[in-house]
Structure formats: C-alpha cells, structure tokens
C-alpha cells in the first residue's frame, strides 16, 4: 500500500492547505506599521502550526519549515 502524502491524499492536502492559508492570512495582516516583535511572533506562530501538522507528511512540511531558516 502506498504511503499517504500531500501529493496523493486529498485529506492531507486539505489539512496542510488550510494551515498554509491561515499562515498566509496572518502574514498578509502584517502591515508596514507592524513592529518587529509582531513580525517575529507571526513567523513563530507559522512554524508552530507547521510543526503541529508535520506528522501528516514530514517530507513536505520539512520543505515548508526550511524556508524559515
């Protein structure tokens, strides 16, 4: 049986997509008037949310997390 991943399982794709959408909304809500602390908190929250779903497809989520290093 093939391992379920982002690429072959709709439920996993939707769950990861939902988190990515929420992260994108949070980043979009940051404005030019946002403080450095607010920006850092948004990035930290994004990392936490990605780590929370990492079990769904570790390889895919690790690529997303690598963008924050």
Buried (B, 14 or more C-beta within 10 A) or exposed (E): EEEBBBEEBEEBBEBBEEBBEEBEEBEEEBEEEEEEEEEEBBBEBBBEBBEEBBEBBEEBBEEBBEEEE
